[in-house]
C-alpha cells in the first residue's frame, strides 16, 4: 500500500521501519478521520451546517449570496473563516509544542466538550467551537511517508485515489494511491456513528467526539516522537 523509499531499499531494516511508520501513520489517520466524520455528522444534523466540510459550506454561501439571504451569508462566512483560523492555530500549536500531537488533540477534546455542553443553549457558539477544533485537527497529520493526507475532507483523497486507479489501469505500477481510501473510509464510518449518536443525544453527542479526541491524544504518546514529527506540519 505504501510507496517504497529508494534510499531505504539498500537497507532492509530501514525499509521495515519505513513501512512500519507508514502503517502506524495510517492507523492514526484512520482514527482521526473517524473523529472528523463523527463530528461533522453530529454538527450537520444538529444545526444544518457542516463542521468540517467547508466545500459544502462554500457552495451554500454562494447560493445564499445569489439569493440575497444576507443573514445566512454572514453565518456561513463566519463558519468558513473560523475553519481557516482553526487550521492556522493548529499549525501554531504544533510548532509551539515541538511537533507533539497530544497538545493539539487535548485542546480539540476541550473545544468539543464545550460545544457538547452549550449546544442546546448557544448553538452558534457550539458550532464555532466544533469547527475551530476540526480546523486545528488538520495539523495533526499532513502526510504519511511523503504522501499527502486530508483528515477533515475527502474530496482530495478520492481524487488522488481515482487518479492513481487511472494510472494503474494504464499499466503504471505506482504504489501508495490505495492508502487514500483510509481517510475516506474513516470519515464514512465516523459519520455513520455520529448520525446514530446525534439522533439520540443531539448536540450532546459531541461528548463522544471529545472522548475520542482525548483517546487519540493518548494514543499519539505511544507513537515514536520522531514518527509523529514526520506526520505533522513542517
Kinemage of the C-alpha trace (Angstrom):
@kinemage 1
@onewidth
@group {chain A} dominant
@subgroup {mainchain}
@vectorlist {calphas} color= white
{ca unk a 1} P 0.000 0.000 0.000
{ca unk a 2} L 2.837 2.397 0.804
{ca unk a 3} L 5.456 3.579 -1.699
{ca unk a 4} L 8.969 2.255 -1.333
{ca unk a 5} L 11.593 4.796 -0.411
{ca unk a 6} L 14.574 4.411 -2.808
{ca unk a 7} L 17.196 5.012 -0.127
{ca unk a 8} L 15.609 2.509 2.208
{ca unk a 9} L 15.865 -0.275 -0.374
{ca unk a 10} L 19.573 -0.546 0.358
{ca unk a 11} L 18.910 -1.312 3.996
{ca unk a 12} L 16.300 -3.986 4.863
{ca unk a 13} L 15.990 -2.801 8.463
{ca unk a 14} L 15.421 0.804 7.375
{ca unk a 15} L 12.820 -0.390 4.886
{ca unk a 16} L 10.985 -2.327 7.601
{ca unk a 17} L 10.946 0.754 9.824
{ca unk a 18} L 9.758 2.867 6.917
{ca unk a 19} L 6.846 0.546 6.251
{ca unk a 20} L 6.040 0.246 9.949
{ca unk a 21} L 5.972 4.039 10.262
{ca unk a 22} L 3.599 4.115 7.320
{ca unk a 23} L 1.234 1.536 8.810
{ca unk a 24} L 1.145 3.274 12.183
{ca unk a 25} L 0.528 6.568 10.420
{ca unk a 26} L -2.396 5.108 8.512
{ca unk a 27} L -3.976 3.719 11.676
{ca unk a 28} L -3.601 7.153 13.268
{ca unk a 29} L -5.096 8.813 10.190
{ca unk a 30} L -7.991 6.360 10.291
{ca unk a 31} L -8.786 7.263 13.898
{ca unk a 32} L -8.570 10.995 13.212
{ca unk a 33} L -10.824 10.614 10.176
{ca unk a 34} L -13.412 8.751 12.259
{ca unk a 35} L -13.327 11.688 14.670
{ca unk a 36} L -13.807 14.174 11.824
{ca unk a 37} L -16.670 12.224 10.265
{ca unk a 38} L -18.414 11.752 13.592
{ca unk a 39} L -18.150 15.434 14.489
{ca unk a 40} L -19.263 16.601 11.048
{ca unk a 41} L -22.345 14.376 11.068
{ca unk a 42} L -23.345 15.450 14.581
{ca unk a 43} L -22.906 19.127 13.776
{ca unk a 44} L -24.732 18.882 10.461
{ca unk a 45} L -27.733 17.018 11.850
{ca unk a 46} L -27.946 19.236 14.938
{ca unk a 47} L -27.565 22.605 13.191
{ca unk a 48} L -27.890 22.116 9.437
{ca unk a 49} L -24.332 23.391 8.901
{ca unk a 50} L -21.196 21.434 8.101
{ca unk a 51} L -18.476 21.323 10.731
{ca unk a 52} L -15.559 20.067 8.646
{ca unk a 53} L -16.862 20.003 5.066
{ca unk a 54} L -16.092 23.578 4.042
{ca unk a 55} L -16.671 22.849 0.350
{ca unk a 56} L -20.314 22.292 1.228
{ca unk a 57} L -20.478 25.465 3.305
{ca unk a 58} L -18.792 27.409 0.487
{ca unk a 59} L -21.378 26.237 -2.048
{ca unk a 60} L -24.151 27.126 0.376
{ca unk a 61} L -22.528 30.520 0.901
{ca unk a 62} L -22.501 31.183 -2.851
{ca unk a 63} L -26.146 30.166 -3.175
{ca unk a 64} L -27.095 32.396 -0.235
{ca unk a 65} L -25.320 35.334 -1.897
{ca unk a 66} L -27.168 34.729 -5.177
{ca unk a 67} L -30.498 34.590 -3.326
{ca unk a 68} L -29.784 37.678 -1.255
{ca unk a 69} L -30.056 35.893 2.087
{ca unk a 70} L -27.620 38.159 3.882
{ca unk a 71} L -28.084 36.787 7.382
{ca unk a 72} L -27.232 33.311 6.084
{ca unk a 73} L -24.300 34.778 4.133
{ca unk a 74} L -22.862 36.222 7.347
{ca unk a 75} L -23.378 32.969 9.240
{ca unk a 76} L -21.724 30.787 6.593
{ca unk a 77} L -18.868 33.240 6.055
{ca unk a 78} L -18.218 33.141 9.798
{ca unk a 79} L -18.085 29.332 9.718
{ca unk a 80} L -15.593 29.272 6.848
{ca unk a 81} L -13.369 31.922 8.449
{ca unk a 82} L -13.441 30.034 11.758
{ca unk a 83} L -12.270 26.865 9.999
{ca unk a 84} L -9.370 28.747 8.404
{ca unk a 85} L -8.421 30.223 11.777
{ca unk a 86} L -8.532 26.722 13.258
{ca unk a 87} L -6.074 25.473 10.653
{ca unk a 88} L -3.728 28.360 11.394
{ca unk a 89} L -3.963 27.753 15.133
{ca unk a 90} L -3.312 24.053 14.603
{ca unk a 91} L -0.016 24.747 12.858
{ca unk a 92} L 0.970 27.281 15.521
{ca unk a 93} L 0.195 24.835 18.346
{ca unk a 94} L 2.023 22.002 16.572
{ca unk a 95} L 5.154 24.088 16.164
{ca unk a 96} L 4.951 25.617 19.638
{ca unk a 97} L 4.751 22.130 21.159
{ca unk a 98} L 7.749 20.996 19.071
{ca unk a 99} L 5.534 18.807 16.895
{ca unk a 100} L 3.737 16.884 19.576
{ca unk a 101} L 0.236 15.723 18.661
{ca unk a 102} L -1.214 15.380 22.144
{ca unk a 103} L -1.479 19.132 22.990
{ca unk a 104} L -3.377 19.678 19.749
{ca unk a 105} L -5.729 16.769 20.439
{ca unk a 106} L -6.186 17.787 24.080
{ca unk a 107} L -7.358 21.251 23.025
{ca unk a 108} L -9.563 19.656 20.366
{ca unk a 109} L -11.154 17.489 23.060
{ca unk a 110} L -11.786 20.523 25.300
{ca unk a 111} L -13.398 22.500 22.479
{ca unk a 112} L -15.659 19.595 21.569
{ca unk a 113} L -16.620 19.084 25.201
{ca unk a 114} L -17.528 22.779 25.493
{ca unk a 115} L -19.589 22.513 22.296
{ca unk a 116} L -21.428 19.485 23.663
{ca unk a 117} L -22.454 21.281 26.855
{ca unk a 118} L -23.528 24.592 25.329
{ca unk a 119} L -25.086 23.273 22.113
{ca unk a 120} L -28.663 23.301 23.383
{ca unk a 121} L -28.408 26.926 24.560
{ca unk a 122} L -25.828 28.622 22.356
{ca unk a 123} L -25.971 26.720 19.086
{ca unk a 124} L -23.802 29.087 17.046
{ca unk a 125} L -21.121 29.236 19.727
{ca unk a 126} L -21.097 25.443 19.970
{ca unk a 127} L -20.851 25.165 16.203
{ca unk a 128} L -17.934 27.595 16.067
{ca unk a 129} L -16.091 25.676 18.801
{ca unk a 130} L -16.527 22.401 16.899
{ca unk a 131} L -15.408 23.983 13.612
{ca unk a 132} L -12.356 25.523 15.270
{ca unk a 133} L -11.490 22.065 16.627
{ca unk a 134} L -11.833 20.447 13.196
{ca unk a 135} L -9.662 23.127 11.599
{ca unk a 136} L -6.970 22.502 14.195
{ca unk a 137} L -7.190 18.751 13.678
{ca unk a 138} L -5.753 19.041 10.171
{ca unk a 139} L -2.345 19.899 11.628
{ca unk a 140} L -2.164 16.553 13.455
{ca unk a 141} L -1.189 14.673 10.281
{ca unk a 142} L -0.315 16.217 6.933
{ca unk a 143} L 1.491 13.350 5.265
{ca unk a 144} L 2.442 9.729 5.741
{ca unk a 145} L 5.760 8.682 4.212
{ca unk a 146} L 5.668 11.617 1.833
{ca unk a 147} L 2.081 11.128 0.652
{ca unk a 148} L -0.382 13.974 1.383
{ca unk a 149} L -3.303 13.225 3.689
{ca unk a 150} L -6.515 15.159 4.333
{ca unk a 151} L -8.286 14.440 7.603
{ca unk a 152} L -11.487 16.503 7.676
{ca unk a 153} L -12.327 16.379 3.963
{ca unk a 154} L -12.235 13.518 1.482
{ca unk a 155} L -12.668 15.073 -1.961
{ca unk a 156} L -8.901 15.287 -2.354
{ca unk a 157} L -8.466 11.718 -1.116
{ca unk a 158} L -10.999 10.376 -3.615
{ca unk a 159} L -9.419 12.429 -6.389
{ca unk a 160} L -5.935 11.083 -5.596
{ca unk a 161} L -7.344 7.554 -5.414
{ca unk a 162} L -9.128 7.953 -8.745
{ca unk a 163} L -6.043 9.327 -10.470
{ca unk a 164} L -3.952 6.517 -9.024
{ca unk a 165} L -6.509 3.992 -10.256
{ca unk a 166} L -6.354 5.522 -13.727
{ca unk a 167} L -2.558 5.268 -13.797
{ca unk a 168} L -2.749 1.661 -12.556
{ca unk a 169} L -5.240 0.762 -15.309
{ca unk a 170} L -2.841 2.310 -17.824
{ca unk a 171} L -0.076 -0.001 -16.656
{ca unk a 172} L 1.762 2.231 -14.183
{ca unk a 173} L 2.534 0.331 -11.001
{ca unk a 174} L 2.994 3.178 -8.556
{ca unk a 175} L 2.083 2.262 -5.014
{ca unk a 176} L 0.536 4.443 -2.350
{ca unk a 177} L -2.653 5.563 -4.060
{ca unk a 178} L -4.739 2.913 -2.321
{ca unk a 179} L -3.965 4.441 1.070
{ca unk a 180} L -6.231 7.386 0.152
{ca unk a 181} L -9.184 5.144 0.949
{ca unk a 182} L -8.167 5.157 4.618
{ca unk a 183} L -9.333 8.727 5.421
{ca unk a 184} L -12.431 8.250 3.248
{ca unk a 185} L -13.397 5.022 4.997
{ca unk a 186} L -12.684 6.529 8.406
{ca unk a 187} L -14.827 9.571 7.710
{ca unk a 188} L -17.653 7.397 6.385
{ca unk a 189} L -17.594 5.149 9.442
{ca unk a 190} L -17.379 8.128 11.780
{ca unk a 191} L -20.289 9.876 10.061
{ca unk a 192} L -22.487 6.785 10.406
{ca unk a 193} L -21.642 6.570 14.101
{ca unk a 194} L -22.091 10.316 14.586
{ca unk a 195} L -25.501 10.266 12.896
{ca unk a 196} L -26.626 7.437 15.136
{ca unk a 197} L -25.459 9.282 18.247
{ca unk a 198} L -26.981 12.624 17.219
{ca unk a 199} L -30.427 11.088 16.718
{ca unk a 200} L -30.326 10.038 20.361
{ca unk a 201} L -28.438 12.875 22.043
{ca unk a 202} L -28.458 15.918 19.767
{ca unk a 203} L -25.518 18.289 20.209
{ca unk a 204} L -24.595 16.433 23.409
{ca unk a 205} L -23.309 13.609 21.186
{ca unk a 206} L -20.177 15.717 20.752
{ca unk a 207} L -19.167 14.367 24.163
{ca unk a 208} L -18.214 11.173 22.339
{ca unk a 209} L -16.177 13.161 19.826
{ca unk a 210} L -14.390 14.779 22.749
{ca unk a 211} L -13.649 11.400 24.329
{ca unk a 212} L -12.329 10.034 21.035
{ca unk a 213} L -10.082 13.083 20.585
{ca unk a 214} L -8.676 12.536 24.082
{ca unk a 215} L -8.065 8.834 23.392
{ca unk a 216} L -6.286 9.671 20.156
{ca unk a 217} L -4.143 12.130 22.090
{ca unk a 218} L -3.131 9.343 24.455
{ca unk a 219} L -2.515 7.015 21.509
{ca unk a 220} L -0.196 9.605 19.955
{ca unk a 221} L 2.025 9.318 23.027
{ca unk a 222} L 2.613 5.663 22.151
{ca unk a 223} L 3.914 6.557 18.692
{ca unk a 224} L 7.661 7.309 18.488
{ca unk a 225} L 8.025 11.061 18.570
{ca unk a 226} L 10.247 11.189 15.502
{ca unk a 227} L 7.447 9.486 13.563
{ca unk a 228} L 4.844 11.957 14.811
{ca unk a 229} L 7.130 14.796 13.763
{ca unk a 230} L 7.237 13.369 10.244
{ca unk a 231} L 3.432 13.169 10.125
{ca unk a 232} L 2.846 16.722 11.304
{ca unk a 233} L 3.203 20.171 9.735
{ca unk a 234} L 6.639 21.244 8.603
